[in-house]
Amino acid sequence: MHLDSTQTLIQAGVSERLVSVLEDIAHKVEIGADFSISHPDYKPLKLPVEAAARFQKLNPQMQQKYLSLQLGNFLYGIYYNGSMRGALALDGEENNLPPTLENNTYLGVDSVTP
C-alpha cells in the first residue's frame, strides 16, 4: 500500500512539472515573422537579416519545415537537456557574429578542428 501512494505522489509531481513546462512554453515562446524564436528568459534565436529575407522567398512548406526544426532544437535545448541554456542566457556574452551556414561535416562528423 505504501508503494502505491509513493508512486501516485511521484506521478502527481511529474504531472505538475509537465503542466508547468507546457504552460511556460505556451505563454513565453514566440515565433517571429523574421524566423526568430524568442523567450523572455533567454536571448532570441535569430537569422541574419539577409538570410531571413531569402527564407521568406521560399515556399511555405520549406519555411514551415525550417521553423519546425528550429523550434524543436530550441525546445529540446532549453527544456529537455538544457544544452542551450548557457548559450542563450541573458547575462551571457553577446555574440553578434552571423552564424556560419557552411557545412563542414563529412558523413556527420565535424571536419573543422578548433
MMTF fields as JSON, N, C-alpha, C and O atoms, coordinates in Angstrom:
{
  "mmtfVersion": "1.0.0",
  "mmtfProducer": "UNKNOWN",
  "numBonds": 455,
  "numAtoms": 456,
  "numGroups": 114,
  "numChains": 1,
  "numModels": 1,
  "chainsPerModel": [1],
  "groupsPerChain": [114],
  "chainIdList": ["A"],
  "bondAtomList": [4, 2, 8, 6, 12, 10, 16, 14, 20, 18, 24, 22, 28, 26, 32, 30, 36, 34, 40, 38, 44, 42, 48, 46, 52, 50, 56, 54, 60, 58, 64, 62, 68, 66, 72, 70, 76, 74, 80, 78, 84, 82, 88, 86, 92, 90, 96, 94, 100, 98, 104, 102, 108, 106, 112, 110, 116, 114, 120, 118, 124, 122, 128, 126, 132, 130, 136, 134, 140, 138, 144, 142, 148, 146, 152, 150, 156, 154, 160, 158, 164, 162, 168, 166, 172, 170, 176, 174, 180, 178, 184, 182, 188, 186, 192, 190, 196, 194, 200, 198, 204, 202, 208, 206, 212, 210, 216, 214, 220, 218, 224, 222, 228, 226, 232, 230, 236, 234, 240, 238, 244, 242, 248, 246, 252, 250, 256, 254, 260, 258, 264, 262, 268, 266, 272, 270, 276, 274, 280, 278, 284, 282, 288, 286, 292, 290, 296, 294, 300, 298, 304, 302, 308, 306, 312, 310, 316, 314, 320, 318, 324, 322, 328, 326, 332, 330, 336, 334, 340, 338, 344, 342, 348, 346, 352, 350, 356, 354, 360, 358, 364, 362, 368, 366, 372, 370, 376, 374, 380, 378, 384, 382, 388, 386, 392, 390, 396, 394, 400, 398, 404, 402, 408, 406, 412, 410, 416, 414, 420, 418, 424, 422, 428, 426, 432, 430, 436, 434, 440, 438, 444, 442, 448, 446, 452, 450],
  "bondOrderList": [1, 1, 1, 1, 1, 1, 1, 1, 1, 1, 1, 1, 1, 1, 1, 1, 1, 1, 1, 1, 1, 1, 1, 1, 1, 1, 1, 1, 1, 1, 1, 1, 1, 1, 1, 1, 1, 1, 1, 1, 1, 1, 1, 1, 1, 1, 1, 1, 1, 1, 1, 1, 1, 1, 1, 1, 1, 1, 1, 1, 1, 1, 1, 1, 1, 1, 1, 1, 1, 1, 1, 1, 1, 1, 1, 1, 1, 1, 1, 1, 1, 1, 1, 1, 1, 1, 1, 1, 1, 1, 1, 1, 1, 1, 1, 1, 1, 1, 1, 1, 1, 1, 1, 1, 1, 1, 1, 1, 1, 1, 1, 1, 1],
  "groupList": [{"groupName": "MET", "atomNameList": ["N", "CA", "C", "O"], "elementList": ["N", "C", "C", "O"], "formalChargeList": [0, 0, 0, 0], "bondAtomList": [1, 0, 2, 1, 3, 2], "bondOrderList": [1, 1, 2], "singleLetterCode": "M", "chemCompType": "L-PEPTIDE LINKING"}, {"groupName": "HIS", "atomNameList": ["N", "CA", "C", "O"], "elementList": ["N", "C", "C", "O"], "formalChargeList": [0, 0, 0, 0], "bondAtomList": [1, 0, 2, 1, 3, 2], "bondOrderList": [1, 1, 2], "singleLetterCode": "H", "chemCompType": "L-PEPTIDE LINKING"}, {"groupName": "LEU", "atomNameList": ["N", "CA", "C", "O"], "elementList": ["N", "C", "C", "O"], "formalChargeList": [0, 0, 0, 0], "bondAtomList": [1, 0, 2, 1, 3, 2], "bondOrderList": [1, 1, 2], "singleLetterCode": "L", "chemCompType": "L-PEPTIDE LINKING"}, {"groupName": "ASP", "atomNameList": ["N", "CA", "C", "O"], "elementList": ["N", "C", "C", "O"], "formalChargeList": [0, 0, 0, 0], "bondAtomList": [1, 0, 2, 1, 3, 2], "bondOrderList": [1, 1, 2], "singleLetterCode": "D", "chemCompType": "L-PEPTIDE LINKING"}, {"groupName": "SER", "atomNameList": ["N", "CA", "C", "O"], "elementList": ["N", "C", "C", "O"], "formalChargeList": [0, 0, 0, 0], "bondAtomList": [1, 0, 2, 1, 3, 2], "bondOrderList": [1, 1, 2], "singleLetterCode": "S", "chemCompType": "L-PEPTIDE LINKING"}, {"groupName": "THR", "atomNameList": ["N", "CA", "C", "O"], "elementList": ["N", "C", "C", "O"], "formalChargeList": [0, 0, 0, 0], "bondAtomList": [1, 0, 2, 1, 3, 2], "bondOrderList": [1, 1, 2], "singleLetterCode": "T", "chemCompType": "L-PEPTIDE LINKING"}, {"groupName": "GLN", "atomNameList": ["N", "CA", "C", "O"], "elementList": ["N", "C", "C", "O"], "formalChargeList": [0, 0, 0, 0], "bondAtomList": [1, 0, 2, 1, 3, 2], "bondOrderList": [1, 1, 2], "singleLetterCode": "Q", "chemCompType": "L-PEPTIDE LINKING"}, {"groupName": "ILE", "atomNameList": ["N", "CA", "C", "O"], "elementList": ["N", "C", "C", "O"], "formalChargeList": [0, 0, 0, 0], "bondAtomList": [1, 0, 2, 1, 3, 2], "bondOrderList": [1, 1, 2], "singleLetterCode": "I", "chemCompType": "L-PEPTIDE LINKING"}, {"groupName": "ALA", "atomNameList": ["N", "CA", "C", "O"], "elementList": ["N", "C", "C", "O"], "formalChargeList": [0, 0, 0, 0], "bondAtomList": [1, 0, 2, 1, 3, 2], "bondOrderList": [1, 1, 2], "singleLetterCode": "A", "chemCompType": "L-PEPTIDE LINKING"}, {"groupName": "GLY", "atomNameList": ["N", "CA", "C", "O"], "elementList": ["N", "C", "C", "O"], "formalChargeList": [0, 0, 0, 0], "bondAtomList": [1, 0, 2, 1, 3, 2], "bondOrderList": [1, 1, 2], "singleLetterCode": "G", "chemCompType": "PEPTIDE LINKING"}, {"groupName": "VAL", "atomNameList": ["N", "CA", "C", "O"], "elementList": ["N", "C", "C", "O"], "formalChargeList": [0, 0, 0, 0], "bondAtomList": [1, 0, 2, 1, 3, 2], "bondOrderList": [1, 1, 2], "singleLetterCode": "V", "chemCompType": "L-PEPTIDE LINKING"}, {"groupName": "GLU", "atomNameList": ["N", "CA", "C", "O"], "elementList": ["N", "C", "C", "O"], "formalChargeList": [0, 0, 0, 0], "bondAtomList": [1, 0, 2, 1, 3, 2], "bondOrderList": [1, 1, 2], "singleLetterCode": "E", "chemCompType": "L-PEPTIDE LINKING"}, {"groupName": "ARG", "atomNameList": ["N", "CA", "C", "O"], "elementList": ["N", "C", "C", "O"], "formalChargeList": [0, 0, 0, 0], "bondAtomList": [1, 0, 2, 1, 3, 2], "bondOrderList": [1, 1, 2], "singleLetterCode": "R", "chemCompType": "L-PEPTIDE LINKING"}, {"groupName": "LYS", "atomNameList": ["N", "CA", "C", "O"], "elementList": ["N", "C", "C", "O"], "formalChargeList": [0, 0, 0, 0], "bondAtomList": [1, 0, 2, 1, 3, 2], "bondOrderList": [1, 1, 2], "singleLetterCode": "K", "chemCompType": "L-PEPTIDE LINKING"}, {"groupName": "PHE", "atomNameList": ["N", "CA", "C", "O"], "elementList": ["N", "C", "C", "O"], "formalChargeList": [0, 0, 0, 0], "bondAtomList": [1, 0, 2, 1, 3, 2], "bondOrderList": [1, 1, 2], "singleLetterCode": "F", "chemCompType": "L-PEPTIDE LINKING"}, {"groupName": "PRO", "atomNameList": ["N", "CA", "C", "O"], "elementList": ["N", "C", "C", "O"], "formalChargeList": [0, 0, 0, 0], "bondAtomList": [1, 0, 2, 1, 3, 2], "bondOrderList": [1, 1, 2], "singleLetterCode": "P", "chemCompType": "L-PEPTIDE LINKING"}, {"groupName": "TYR", "atomNameList": ["N", "CA", "C", "O"], "elementList": ["N", "C", "C", "O"], "formalChargeList": [0, 0, 0, 0], "bondAtomList": [1, 0, 2, 1, 3, 2], "bondOrderList": [1, 1, 2], "singleLetterCode": "Y", "chemCompType": "L-PEPTIDE LINKING"}, {"groupName": "ASN", "atomNameList": ["N", "CA", "C", "O"], "elementList": ["N", "C", "C", "O"], "formalChargeList": [0, 0, 0, 0], "bondAtomList": [1, 0, 2, 1, 3, 2], "bondOrderList": [1, 1, 2], "singleLetterCode": "N", "chemCompType": "L-PEPTIDE LINKING"}],
  "groupTypeList": [0, 1, 2, 3, 4, 5, 6, 5, 2, 7, 6, 8, 9, 10, 4, 11, 12, 2, 10, 4, 10, 2, 11, 3, 7, 8, 1, 13, 10, 11, 7, 9, 8, 3, 14, 4, 7, 4, 1, 15, 3, 16, 13, 15, 2, 13, 2, 15, 10, 11, 8, 8, 8, 12, 14, 6, 13, 2, 17, 15, 6, 0, 6, 6, 13, 16, 2, 4, 2, 6, 2, 9, 17, 14, 2, 16, 9, 7, 16, 16, 17, 9, 4, 0, 12, 9, 8, 2, 8, 2, 3, 9, 11, 11, 17, 17, 2, 15, 15, 5, 2, 11, 17, 17, 5, 16, 2, 9, 10, 3, 4, 10, 5, 15],
  "groupIdList": [1, 2, 3, 4, 5, 6, 7, 8, 9, 10, 11, 12, 13, 14, 15, 16, 17, 18, 19, 20, 21, 22, 23, 24, 25, 26, 27, 28, 29, 30, 31, 32, 33, 34, 35, 36, 37, 38, 39, 40, 41, 42, 43, 44, 45, 46, 47, 48, 49, 50, 51, 52, 53, 54, 55, 56, 57, 58, 59, 60, 61, 62, 63, 64, 65, 66, 67, 68, 69, 70, 71, 72, 73, 74, 75, 76, 77, 78, 79, 80, 81, 82, 83, 84, 85, 86, 87, 88, 89, 90, 91, 92, 93, 94, 95, 96, 97, 98, 99, 100, 101, 102, 103, 104, 105, 106, 107, 108, 109, 110, 111, 112, 113, 114],
  "secStructList": [7, 2, 2, 2, 2, 2, 2, 2, 2, 2, 2, 2, 2, 2, 2, 2, 2, 2, 2, 2, 2, 2, 2, 2, 2, 2, 2, 2, 7, 3, 3, 7, 6, 6, 1, 7, 3, 3, 3, 6, 6, 3, 3, 3, 3, 7, 7, 7, 2, 2, 2, 2, 2, 2, 2, 2, 6, 1, 7, 2, 2, 2, 2, 2, 2, 2, 2, 2, 2, 2, 2, 2, 2, 2, 2, 0, 0, 0, 0, 0, 1, 7, 6, 6, 6, 6, 6, 6, 5, 6, 6, 1, 7, 7, 7, 7, 1, 7, 7, 7, 7, 7, 7, 7, 3, 3, 6, 6, 3, 3, 7, 7, 7, 7],
  "xCoordList": [0.824, 0.0, 0.867, 0.552, 1.94, 2.827, 3.456, 3.606, 3.821, 4.429, 3.475, 3.892, 2.196, 1.208, 1.077, 1.025, 1.023, 0.872, 2.119, 2.008, 3.29, 4.524, 4.539, 4.906, 4.141, 4.096, 3.093, 3.347, 1.951, 0.942, 1.493, 1.274, 2.211, 2.806, 3.861, 3.94, 4.669, 5.686, 5.02, 5.438, 3.983, 3.275, 2.622, 2.624, 2.068, 1.453, 2.511, 2.256, 3.693, 4.785, 5.241, 5.512, 5.326, 5.716, 4.653, 4.975, 3.39, 2.3, 2.303, 2.113, 2.517, 2.57, 3.73, 3.586, 4.876, 6.058, 5.794, 6.132, 5.194, 4.897, 3.928, 4.124, 2.888, 1.919, 2.613, 2.351, 3.484, 4.209, 5.085, 5.112, 5.794, 6.654, 5.82, 6.17, 4.725, 3.864, 3.256, 3.145, 2.861, 2.332, 3.413, 3.144, 4.635, 5.747, 5.99, 6.177, 5.987, 6.184, 5.059, 5.312, 3.825, 2.668, 2.62, 2.22, 3.02, 2.905, 4.149, 4.052, 5.313, 6.542, 7.283, 8.007, 7.123, 7.859, 7.094, 5.904, 7.793, 7.177, 8.002, 9.233, 7.299, 7.938, 7.632, 6.468, 8.679, 8.5, 8.393, 8.793, 7.848, 7.729, 9.107, 9.237, 10.135, 11.504, 12.245, 13.474, 11.498, 12.027, 12.796, 13.609, 12.547, 13.193, 12.334, 11.118, 12.992, 12.302, 12.759, 13.956, 11.802, 12.175, 11.444, 10.357, 12.083, 11.584, 12.125, 13.308, 11.312, 11.783, 12.951, 13.647, 13.18, 14.266, 15.577, 16.593, 15.562, 16.735, 16.915, 15.984, 18.128, 18.38, 17.605, 17.454, 17.119, 16.38, 17.31, 18.48, 16.752, 17.438, 17.013, 15.827, 17.964, 17.633, 18.529, 19.693, 17.957, 18.732, 19.256, 18.631, 20.386, 20.797, 19.712, 18.984, 19.606, 18.554, 18.55, 17.488, 19.744, 19.828, 19.281, 18.565, 19.615, 19.14, 17.628, 16.945, 17.104, 15.653, 14.928, 13.865, 15.504, 14.891, 14.864, 13.879, 15.937, 15.966, 14.959, 14.276, 14.857, 13.919, 12.477, 11.643, 12.175, 10.81, 10.418, 9.231, 11.397, 11.113, 10.87, 10.403, 11.185, 10.962, 9.475, 8.684, 9.112, 7.701, 7.322, 8.187, 6.044, 5.589, 5.934, 6.165, 5.972, 6.311, 7.755, 8.039, 8.661, 10.066, 10.231, 11.004, 9.517, 9.561, 9.075, 9.683, 7.978, 7.408, 8.372, 8.533, 9.012, 9.96, 11.135, 11.553, 11.665, 12.771, 12.359, 13.069, 11.206, 10.738, 10.495, 10.8, 9.953, 9.712, 11.017, 11.101, 12.037, 13.339, 13.962, 14.469, 13.925, 14.492, 13.755, 14.378, 12.429, 11.641, 11.922, 12.075, 11.989, 12.307, 13.658, 13.795, 14.664, 16.0, 15.995, 16.64, 15.264, 15.177, 14.529, 15.066, 13.383, 12.677, 13.51, 13.561, 14.155, 14.997, 16.165, 16.467, 16.815, 17.985, 17.684, 18.537, 16.498, 16.122, 15.415, 15.783, 14.422, 13.556, 13.948, 13.695, 14.553, 14.812, 16.201, 16.329, 17.238, 18.573, 19.357, 20.439, 18.83, 19.454, 20.717, 21.401, 21.05, 22.306, 22.376, 23.471, 21.239, 21.24, 21.026, 21.073, 20.794, 20.531, 21.697, 21.493, 22.908, 24.082, 24.342, 24.639, 24.229, 24.497, 23.493, 23.835, 22.257, 21.214, 20.866, 19.876, 21.674, 21.411, 21.47, 22.326, 20.569, 20.513, 21.772, 22.153, 22.421, 23.61, 24.902, 25.99, 24.8, 25.985, 26.604, 26.055, 27.758, 28.449, 27.614, 26.979, 27.622, 26.895, 27.778, 28.93, 27.246, 27.965, 27.198, 26.183, 27.665, 26.976, 27.405, 26.97, 28.244, 28.671, 27.539, 26.82, 27.371, 26.324, 26.69, 27.872, 25.699, 26.01, 26.6, 26.234, 27.507, 28.075, 27.114, 26.705, 26.765, 25.841, 26.584, 25.965, 27.908, 28.718, 28.676, 28.752, 28.554, 28.534, 29.972, 30.613, 30.476, 31.841, 31.853, 32.673, 30.954, 30.906, 31.09, 30.771, 31.602, 31.713, 31.091, 31.596, 30.0, 29.248, 28.858, 28.88, 28.502, 28.03, 29.113, 28.81, 30.382, 31.491, 32.039, 32.308, 32.202, 32.715, 34.127, 35.005, 34.35, 35.659, 36.529, 37.652, 36.032, 36.797, 37.366, 36.636, 38.658, 39.268, 39.35, 39.7, 39.031, 39.05, 40.436, 40.603],
  "yCoordList": [-1.193, 0.0, 1.254, 2.224, 1.242, 2.4, 2.689, 3.85, 1.639, 1.799, 2.49, 3.356, 2.115, 2.734, 4.229, 5.031, 4.608, 6.03, 6.818, 7.969, 6.222, 6.882, 7.077, 8.145, 6.044, 6.153, 7.212, 7.953, 7.288, 8.293, 9.695, 10.591, 9.888, 11.194, 11.56, 12.706, 10.576, 10.825, 11.196, 12.146, 10.452, 10.739, 12.118, 12.842, 12.483, 13.804, 14.895, 15.923, 14.674, 15.637, 15.767, 16.869, 14.644, 14.663, 15.378, 16.185, 15.092, 15.735, 17.244, 18.015, 17.668, 19.099, 19.761, 20.857, 19.099, 19.644, 19.737, 20.74, 18.701, 18.7, 19.817, 20.518, 19.984, 21.057, 22.411, 23.302, 22.572, 23.829, 24.137, 25.272, 23.132, 23.321, 23.648, 24.551, 22.928, 23.185, 24.582, 25.251, 25.025, 26.384, 27.421, 28.44, 27.158, 28.067, 28.188, 29.291, 27.069, 27.078, 27.853, 28.71, 27.552, 28.182, 29.69, 30.436, 30.144, 31.565, 32.387, 33.604, 31.752, 32.53, 32.374, 33.285, 31.259, 31.052, 31.704, 31.453, 32.547, 33.241, 33.012, 33.006, 32.826, 32.677, 33.935, 34.289, 34.61, 35.859, 35.644, 34.603, 36.64, 36.592, 36.587, 36.212, 37.005, 37.022, 35.722, 35.677, 34.661, 33.328, 33.284, 32.385, 34.237, 34.24, 33.465, 33.356, 32.933, 32.257, 32.96, 33.053, 33.455, 34.209, 33.7, 33.128, 33.932, 33.58, 34.669, 34.998, 35.241, 36.366, 36.038, 36.948, 34.767, 34.391, 34.09, 33.824, 34.131, 33.771, 34.741, 35.447, 34.765, 35.537, 34.891, 33.67, 35.682, 35.1, 34.397, 34.75, 33.401, 32.773, 33.547, 33.591, 34.155, 34.978, 34.628, 34.262, 34.75, 34.655, 36.042, 37.039, 36.124, 37.429, 37.957, 37.175, 39.271, 39.907, 39.372, 39.103, 39.219, 38.739, 37.323, 37.012, 36.47, 35.087, 35.036, 34.258, 35.851, 35.884, 36.321, 35.793, 37.288, 37.75, 36.626, 36.467, 35.849, 34.712, 33.65, 33.085, 33.368, 32.351, 32.749, 31.887, 34.045, 34.494, 34.292, 34.301, 34.109, 33.856, 32.372, 32.015, 31.515, 30.078, 29.764, 30.565, 28.582, 28.202, 27.965, 27.657, 28.107, 27.986, 26.648, 26.597, 25.575, 24.27, 24.247, 23.699, 24.837, 24.893, 25.808, 25.501, 26.914, 27.809, 27.084, 27.184, 26.356, 25.62, 24.546, 24.349, 23.854, 22.808, 23.406, 22.857, 24.533, 25.189, 25.615, 25.348, 26.278, 26.727, 25.554, 25.637, 24.466, 23.276, 22.721, 22.365, 22.645, 22.149, 23.078, 22.617, 24.38, 25.343, 25.321, 25.349, 25.271, 25.235, 23.958, 23.994, 22.834, 21.567, 21.619, 21.178, 22.156, 22.28, 23.221, 22.949, 24.332, 25.292, 24.643, 24.718, 24.012, 23.385, 22.271, 22.142, 21.478, 20.393, 20.962, 20.483, 21.985, 22.556, 23.352, 23.461, 23.907, 24.684, 23.817, 23.826, 23.08, 22.375, 20.925, 20.423, 20.242, 18.82, 18.564, 18.059, 18.904, 18.592, 19.809, 19.66, 21.006, 22.217, 22.66, 23.562, 22.063, 22.382, 23.816, 24.341, 24.454, 25.82, 26.884, 28.078, 26.469, 27.452, 28.406, 29.612, 27.886, 28.739, 29.629, 30.814, 29.06, 29.821, 30.944, 31.991, 30.738, 31.743, 32.508, 33.239, 32.344, 33.057, 34.561, 35.045, 35.29, 36.744, 37.442, 38.48, 36.886, 37.527, 36.999, 37.366, 36.146, 35.592, 36.58, 37.654, 36.207, 37.069, 37.226, 36.28, 38.415, 38.705, 38.329, 38.757, 37.54, 37.161, 37.723, 37.157, 38.818, 39.471, 38.954, 39.482, 37.938, 37.388, 36.587, 35.882, 36.685, 35.878, 34.403, 34.059, 33.533, 32.11, 31.619, 32.087, 30.68, 30.11, 29.059, 28.151, 29.186, 28.241, 27.255, 26.493, 27.267, 26.375, 24.97, 24.796, 23.98, 22.592, 22.098, 21.882, 21.92, 21.449, 20.039, 19.719, 19.208, 17.84, 16.869, 17.17, 15.716, 14.624, 13.41, 12.916, 12.93, 11.811, 12.07, 11.158, 13.31, 13.662, 13.972, 14.26, 13.921, 14.2, 15.583, 15.888, 16.414, 17.77, 17.696, 17.079, 18.324, 18.261, 19.48, 19.57, 20.408, 21.597, 21.387, 21.065, 21.57, 21.449, 22.822, 23.791, 22.924, 24.225, 24.795, 25.886],
  "zCoordList": [0.0, 0.0, 0.0, -0.689, 0.756, 0.823, -0.543, -0.924, -1.276, -2.588, -3.556, -4.325, -3.524, -4.407, -4.129, -5.062, -2.853, -2.533, -2.933, -3.356, -2.805, -3.223, -4.733, -5.224, -5.467, -6.927, -7.364, -8.314, -6.677, -7.006, -6.779, -7.594, -5.666, -5.388, -6.43, -6.871, -6.818, -7.838, -9.153, -9.816, -9.538, -10.782, -10.729, -11.725, -9.584, -9.445, -9.602, -10.23, -9.036, -9.176, -10.615, -11.092, -11.302, -12.71, -13.521, -14.394, -13.244, -13.974, -13.741, -14.681, -12.503, -12.199, -12.923, -13.465, -12.933, -13.616, -15.118, -15.746, -15.691, -17.119, -17.477, -18.47, -16.677, -16.917, -16.813, -17.621, -15.84, -15.663, -16.881, -17.357, -17.38, -18.55, -19.781, -20.541, -19.988, -21.143, -21.089, -22.116, -19.896, -19.747, -20.043, -20.679, -19.583, -19.844, -21.347, -21.861, -22.041, -23.494, -24.173, -25.021, -23.8, -24.455, -24.227, -25.121, -23.048, -22.721, -23.046, -23.204, -23.148, -23.277, -24.602, -25.003, -25.282, -26.532, -27.674, -27.861, -28.439, -29.571, -30.83, -30.796, -31.932, -33.234, -34.027, -34.217, -34.49, -35.225, -36.723, -37.245, -37.407, -38.867, -39.532, -40.697, -38.783, -39.305, -39.003, -39.063, -38.679, -38.383, -37.067, -36.853, -36.194, -34.883, -33.89, -34.046, -32.875, -31.78, -30.513, -30.243, -29.739, -28.546, -27.313, -27.388, -26.189, -24.858, -23.94, -24.032, -23.064, -22.244, -21.318, -20.868, -21.026, -20.127, -20.854, -20.212, -22.193, -22.986, -24.146, -24.533, -24.694, -25.907, -27.051, -27.079, -27.982, -29.11, -30.097, -30.246, -30.758, -31.886, -33.122, -33.449, -33.807, -34.97, -36.144, -35.981, -37.323, -38.554, -38.898, -38.539, -39.583, -40.103, -41.044, -41.655, -41.158, -41.959, -43.393, -43.954, -43.986, -45.371, -45.495, -46.447, -44.54, -44.577, -44.382, -45.048, -43.482, -43.255, -44.523, -44.849, -45.239, -46.49, -47.521, -48.241, -47.595, -48.531, -48.127, -48.982, -46.821, -46.349, -46.651, -46.931, -46.596, -46.866, -48.322, -48.649, -49.198, -50.61, -50.893, -51.974, -49.931, -50.112, -50.021, -49.524, -50.512, -50.419, -48.956, -48.136, -48.627, -47.235, -46.578, -45.37, -47.352, -46.776, -46.28, -45.215, -47.047, -46.624, -45.41, -44.502, -45.391, -44.24, -42.989, -41.923, -43.131, -42.001, -41.512, -40.308, -42.45, -42.075, -41.297, -40.277, -41.781, -41.095, -39.688, -38.718, -39.585, -38.267, -37.331, -36.141, -37.853, -37.025, -36.478, -35.303, -37.331, -36.883, -35.845, -34.823, -36.104, -35.167, -33.828, -32.767, -33.889, -32.659, -31.881, -30.66, -32.579, -31.913, -31.229, -30.088, -31.92, -31.328, -30.131, -29.118, -30.246, -29.148, -27.92, -26.814, -28.123, -27.004, -26.388, -25.164, -27.207, -26.709, -25.902, -24.809, -26.451, -25.788, -24.537, -23.657, -24.44, -23.257, -22.225, -21.05, -22.646, -21.701, -21.433, -20.338, -22.394, -22.193, -21.627, -20.512, -22.375, -21.87, -21.391, -20.823, -21.611, -21.089, -21.803, -21.318, -22.932, -23.611, -24.127, -24.325, -24.347, -24.885, -23.813, -24.109, -22.59, -21.534, -21.335, -21.204, -21.31, -21.124, -22.324, -22.174, -23.513, -24.739, -24.942, -25.493, -24.502, -24.703, -23.428, -23.392, -22.386, -21.135, -21.372, -22.112, -20.748, -20.924, -20.44, -20.981, -19.43, -18.875, -19.491, -19.046, -20.506, -21.156, -22.118, -22.366, -22.661, -23.622, -24.873, -25.339, -25.402, -26.639, -27.82, -27.903, -28.722, -29.931, -31.113, -31.518, -31.668, -32.771, -34.134, -35.158, -34.164, -35.44, -36.064, -35.357, -37.376, -38.009, -37.924, -37.954, -37.819, -37.727, -39.043, -40.12, -38.934, -40.14, -40.678, -39.955, -41.922, -42.535, -43.424, -44.167, -43.35, -44.16, -43.571, -42.355, -44.433, -44.0, -43.919, -44.948, -42.716, -42.507, -41.936, -41.076, -42.409, -41.915, -43.068, -44.218, -42.738, -43.684, -43.024, -42.015, -43.59, -43.024, -41.572, -40.745, -41.269, -39.94, -38.932, -37.774, -39.348, -38.442, -38.772, -39.933, -37.752, -37.94, -38.5, -37.896, -39.652, -40.295, -39.998, -40.495, -39.2, -38.837, -37.446, -36.509, -37.318, -35.998, -35.367, -36.041, -34.071, -33.399, -33.258, -32.711]
}
